[in-house]
Amino acid sequence: MVYSSVAVAPFDQAALQLLLHRARAHNEIVGVTGLLLYRDRHFVQALQGDETEVETLYERISHDLRHRTVTTLLKEYINEPAFPYWAMGYLPVDVRADGVMVYSRAPDPLVSAGAWSEDAATRLIHHFQSIFTLAKTTAESS
């Protein structure tokens, strides 16, 4: 599952680190993995794991008063998680002058800020899955 949301107030570094710490601790307990992108109050998060656990977590997130406009971008069943060792990976992104969110290692811009779609979410998952697979392959061959 991939969703986007907009924070009611900006998250400073300390608030973001606290959010990540709590998310990682909870996700490890329930067996959920994922990835969080954040920039200028915009969140995009991928969650993977047992369907019931992911749905329960998403329900809790959707009622969290720290953000609004929680929108499901992609919901699909997978055989193998894209991020099996990330209780909650985090990647900061930048926003170009034209409003397009970019990650410095991505081959092309991810999406216009606030304009996520199922296609953009799918590209996000596949991009970071390829990074994870490459890192895992490199580590195994060392």
Summary of the structure (lengths in Angstrom):
residues: 142
radius of gyration: 14.7
end to end distance: 32.7
largest distance: 45.7
contacts: 391
relative contact order: 0.20
helix: 38%
strand: 27%
